[in-house]
Amino acid sequence: MSFAELDAGELARLAEALMAERARQAEGLNQAAEEALKLVPALARGAVRKVLFR
């Protein structure tokens, strides 16, 4: 089956599922980054956060 064979409802459900997964992945990456920042000395965290998360 290809995407061209999907009806509008199926395409909408697929788009919603993809957006939800991207949001979940982004949240996981943000949590991992915050955990990694705990390894950086407290005085340097602000500067490191600015460099990493512009």
N, C-alpha and C positions, 0 to 999 in steps of 0.2 A: 504494500500500500504506500502511496506517496501523499505528500501534503496536498496536492491538487485534487485528490479524491475525497478530502475531508469536507464536511459541510460547515456552514458558518458557526453553528453551535459547538462543533468539535474543535474548530480553530480557536474559538474564544476560550474554551476550557484549556486547550493546550497553551495558549498565550498566558492565561492566568497561572497555570502551573509553573511555567517557565519563570514568570516574574516572581512568584513566591519562592522558588528555589534560589534565584539570584539574590533576593533579599535575605534568605536564610544563610547563604554563603557569605554575603557581605557582613552580616552580624557576627558570624563565626570568625571571620578574619579580624574584625574590630576587637572582639574579645581576646583573640590570640595576641594582637598587637599590644593591647593594654596589659596583658599578663607579661609580655616580654619587656615592657617598660619598667616593670617592677625590678628587673635585673640591673637597671641603670641607676646610678646614685641619685638620690633625691634632688640634689642641687642641679643636676644636668637634665632632669626629665623634661622640663619646660622647653629647653632648647632642642632636645632630641625630638620631642613631639612636634615642634614647629617644622623641623627638617623633614620628618617622615610624613606628616599629614597636612602640609601646606594648606 
